[in-house]
Amino acid sequence: LPSFFLSSLLFLMSEHSFTNATCM
């Protein structure tokens, strides 16, 4: 897998978890 794909996926995962933490 390309590195940019991994970095973007990691960014999306971190952003999603941050949103969940804010909601809770």
PDB file of N, CA, C, O and CB in Angstrom:
ATOM      1  N   LEU A   1       0.839  -1.207   0.000  1.00  0.00           N
ATOM      2  CA  LEU A   1       0.000   0.000   0.000  1.00  0.00           C
ATOM      3  C   LEU A   1       0.873   1.257   0.000  1.00  0.00           C
ATOM      4  O   LEU A   1       1.921   1.287   0.644  1.00  0.00           O
ATOM      5  CB  LEU A   1      -0.948   0.006   1.228  1.00  0.00           C
ATOM      6  N   PRO A   2       0.438   2.296  -0.726  1.00  0.00           N
ATOM      7  CA  PRO A   2       1.184   3.560  -0.752  1.00  0.00           C
ATOM      8  C   PRO A   2       1.167   4.245   0.612  1.00  0.00           C
ATOM      9  O   PRO A   2       0.220   4.098   1.385  1.00  0.00           O
ATOM     10  CB  PRO A   2       0.601   4.501  -1.814  1.00  0.00           C
ATOM     11  N   SER A   3       2.206   4.976   0.884  1.00  0.00           N
ATOM     12  CA  SER A   3       2.321   5.612   2.201  1.00  0.00           C
ATOM     13  C   SER A   3       1.244   6.675   2.403  1.00  0.00           C
ATOM     14  O   SER A   3       0.762   6.868   3.519  1.00  0.00           O
ATOM     15  CB  SER A   3       3.710   6.240   2.369  1.00  0.00           C
ATOM     16  N   PHE A   4       0.867   7.362   1.326  1.00  0.00           N
ATOM     17  CA  PHE A   4      -0.142   8.413   1.466  1.00  0.00           C
ATOM     18  C   PHE A   4      -1.498   7.820   1.845  1.00  0.00           C
ATOM     19  O   PHE A   4      -2.290   8.456   2.540  1.00  0.00           O
ATOM     20  CB  PHE A   4      -0.262   9.219   0.160  1.00  0.00           C
ATOM     21  N   PHE A   5      -1.758   6.591   1.380  1.00  0.00           N
ATOM     22  CA  PHE A   5      -3.009   5.927   1.730  1.00  0.00           C
ATOM     23  C   PHE A   5      -3.030   5.591   3.217  1.00  0.00           C
ATOM     24  O   PHE A   5      -4.043   5.773   3.892  1.00  0.00           O
ATOM     25  CB  PHE A   5      -3.203   4.652   0.888  1.00  0.00           C
ATOM     26  N   LEU A   6      -1.902   5.100   3.718  1.00  0.00           N
ATOM     27  CA  LEU A   6      -1.808   4.747   5.136  1.00  0.00           C
ATOM     28  C   LEU A   6      -1.931   5.992   6.013  1.00  0.00           C
ATOM     29  O   LEU A   6      -2.598   5.970   7.047  1.00  0.00           O
ATOM     30  CB  LEU A   6      -0.478   4.023   5.424  1.00  0.00           C
ATOM     31  N   SER A   7      -1.285   7.069   5.590  1.00  0.00           N
ATOM     32  CA  SER A   7      -1.330   8.296   6.384  1.00  0.00           C
ATOM     33  C   SER A   7      -2.732   8.892   6.394  1.00  0.00           C
ATOM     34  O   SER A   7      -3.199   9.385   7.421  1.00  0.00           O
ATOM     35  CB  SER A   7      -0.329   9.320   5.843  1.00  0.00           C
ATOM     36  N   SER A   8      -3.400   8.843   5.238  1.00  0.00           N
ATOM     37  CA  SER A   8      -4.760   9.385   5.168  1.00  0.00           C
ATOM     38  C   SER A   8      -5.715   8.539   6.000  1.00  0.00           C
ATOM     39  O   SER A   8      -6.610   9.069   6.660  1.00  0.00           O
ATOM     40  CB  SER A   8      -5.244   9.450   3.706  1.00  0.00           C
ATOM     41  N   LEU A   9      -5.520   7.216   5.966  1.00  0.00           N
ATOM     42  CA  LEU A   9      -6.369   6.321   6.748  1.00  0.00           C
ATOM     43  C   LEU A   9      -6.164   6.574   8.236  1.00  0.00           C
ATOM     44  O   LEU A   9      -7.125   6.602   9.006  1.00  0.00           O
ATOM     45  CB  LEU A   9      -6.070   4.847   6.405  1.00  0.00           C
ATOM     46  N   LEU A  10      -4.909   6.758   8.638  1.00  0.00           N
ATOM     47  CA  LEU A  10      -4.612   7.031  10.039  1.00  0.00           C
ATOM     48  C   LEU A  10      -5.240   8.357  10.468  1.00  0.00           C
ATOM     49  O   LEU A  10      -5.754   8.484  11.580  1.00  0.00           O
ATOM     50  CB  LEU A  10      -3.090   7.057  10.273  1.00  0.00           C
ATOM     51  N   PHE A  11      -5.189   9.339   9.570  1.00  0.00           N
ATOM     52  CA  PHE A  11      -5.783  10.645   9.870  1.00  0.00           C
ATOM     53  C   PHE A  11      -7.295  10.525  10.050  1.00  0.00           C
ATOM     54  O   PHE A  11      -7.865  11.118  10.965  1.00  0.00           O
ATOM     55  CB  PHE A  11      -5.462  11.654   8.751  1.00  0.00           C
ATOM     56  N   LEU A  12      -7.935   9.760   9.180  1.00  0.00           N
ATOM     57  CA  LEU A  12      -9.383   9.580   9.273  1.00  0.00           C
ATOM     58  C   LEU A  12      -9.756   8.854  10.558  1.00  0.00           C
ATOM     59  O   LEU A  12     -10.743   9.203  11.206  1.00  0.00           O
ATOM     60  CB  LEU A  12      -9.909   8.807   8.057  1.00  0.00           C
ATOM     61  N   MET A  13      -8.975   7.848  10.927  1.00  0.00           N
ATOM     62  CA  MET A  13      -9.254   7.088  12.140  1.00  0.00           C
ATOM     63  C   MET A  13      -9.103   7.978  13.372  1.00  0.00           C
ATOM     64  O   MET A  13      -9.932   7.929  14.281  1.00  0.00           O
ATOM     65  CB  MET A  13      -8.318   5.868  12.241  1.00  0.00           C
ATOM     66  N   SER A  14      -8.052   8.786  13.401  1.00  0.00           N
ATOM     67  CA  SER A  14      -7.814   9.663  14.544  1.00  0.00           C
ATOM     68  C   SER A  14      -8.902  10.732  14.627  1.00  0.00           C
ATOM     69  O   SER A  14      -9.353  11.090  15.715  1.00  0.00           O
ATOM     70  CB  SER A  14      -6.422  10.319  14.445  1.00  0.00           C
ATOM     71  N   GLU A  15      -9.318  11.241  13.456  1.00  0.00           N
ATOM     72  CA  GLU A  15     -10.358  12.255  13.432  1.00  0.00           C
ATOM     73  C   GLU A  15     -11.680  11.669  13.913  1.00  0.00           C
ATOM     74  O   GLU A  15     -12.423  12.329  14.639  1.00  0.00           O
ATOM     75  CB  GLU A  15     -10.509  12.838  12.022  1.00  0.00           C
ATOM     76  N   HIS A  16     -11.978  10.432  13.512  1.00  0.00           N
ATOM     77  CA  HIS A  16     -13.222   9.774  13.902  1.00  0.00           C
ATOM     78  C   HIS A  16     -13.244   9.529  15.409  1.00  0.00           C
ATOM     79  O   HIS A  16     -14.261   9.760  16.063  1.00  0.00           O
ATOM     80  CB  HIS A  16     -13.395   8.446  13.140  1.00  0.00           C
ATOM     81  N   SER A  17     -12.137   9.066  15.953  1.00  0.00           N
ATOM     82  CA  SER A  17     -12.071   8.790  17.385  1.00  0.00           C
ATOM     83  C   SER A  17     -12.172  10.094  18.176  1.00  0.00           C
ATOM     84  O   SER A  17     -12.760  10.129  19.257  1.00  0.00           O
ATOM     85  CB  SER A  17     -10.762   8.043  17.737  1.00  0.00           C
ATOM     86  N   PHE A  18     -11.593  11.169  17.627  1.00  0.00           N
ATOM     87  CA  PHE A  18     -11.660  12.466  18.291  1.00  0.00           C
ATOM     88  C   PHE A  18     -13.105  12.963  18.324  1.00  0.00           C
ATOM     89  O   PHE A  18     -13.549  13.535  19.320  1.00  0.00           O
ATOM     90  CB  PHE A  18     -10.749  13.491  17.578  1.00  0.00           C
ATOM     91  N   THR A  19     -13.831  12.742  17.231  1.00  0.00           N
ATOM     92  CA  THR A  19     -15.239  13.160  17.161  1.00  0.00           C
ATOM     93  C   THR A  19     -16.067  12.373  18.165  1.00  0.00           C
ATOM     94  O   THR A  19     -16.938  12.935  18.828  1.00  0.00           O
ATOM     95  CB  THR A  19     -15.804  12.966  15.731  1.00  0.00           C
ATOM     96  N   ASN A  20     -15.802  11.075  18.282  1.00  0.00           N
ATOM     97  CA  ASN A  20     -16.536  10.237  19.229  1.00  0.00           C
ATOM     98  C   ASN A  20     -16.256  10.691  20.662  1.00  0.00           C
ATOM     99  O   ASN A  20     -17.165  10.727  21.492  1.00  0.00           O
ATOM    100  CB  ASN A  20     -16.153   8.749  19.049  1.00  0.00           C
ATOM    101  N   ALA A  21     -15.014  11.033  20.949  1.00  0.00           N
ATOM    102  CA  ALA A  21     -14.649  11.464  22.290  1.00  0.00           C
ATOM    103  C   ALA A  21     -15.350  12.787  22.618  1.00  0.00           C
ATOM    104  O   ALA A  21     -15.754  13.019  23.757  1.00  0.00           O
ATOM    105  CB  ALA A  21     -13.113  11.610  22.416  1.00  0.00           C
ATOM    106  N   THR A  22     -15.487  13.647  21.607  1.00  0.00           N
ATOM    107  CA  THR A  22     -16.143  14.933  21.827  1.00  0.00           C
ATOM    108  C   THR A  22     -17.630  14.736  22.071  1.00  0.00           C
ATOM    109  O   THR A  22     -18.223  15.421  22.904  1.00  0.00           O
ATOM    110  CB  THR A  22     -15.921  15.866  20.630  1.00  0.00           C
ATOM    111  N   CYS A  23     -18.229  13.803  21.348  1.00  0.00           N
ATOM    112  CA  CYS A  23     -19.660  13.543  21.518  1.00  0.00           C
ATOM    113  C   CYS A  23     -19.935  12.958  22.898  1.00  0.00           C
ATOM    114  O   CYS A  23     -20.949  13.278  23.518  1.00  0.00           O
ATOM    115  CB  CYS A  23     -20.173  12.588  20.423  1.00  0.00           C
ATOM    116  N   MET A  24     -19.045  12.109  23.375  1.00  0.00           N
ATOM    117  CA  MET A  24     -19.226  11.491  24.678  1.00  0.00           C
ATOM    118  C   MET A  24     -18.665  12.426  25.748  1.00  0.00           C
ATOM    119  O   MET A  24     -18.710  12.104  26.935  1.00  0.00           O
ATOM    120  CB  MET A  24     -18.536  10.095  24.736  1.00  0.00           C
TER     121      MET A  24
END
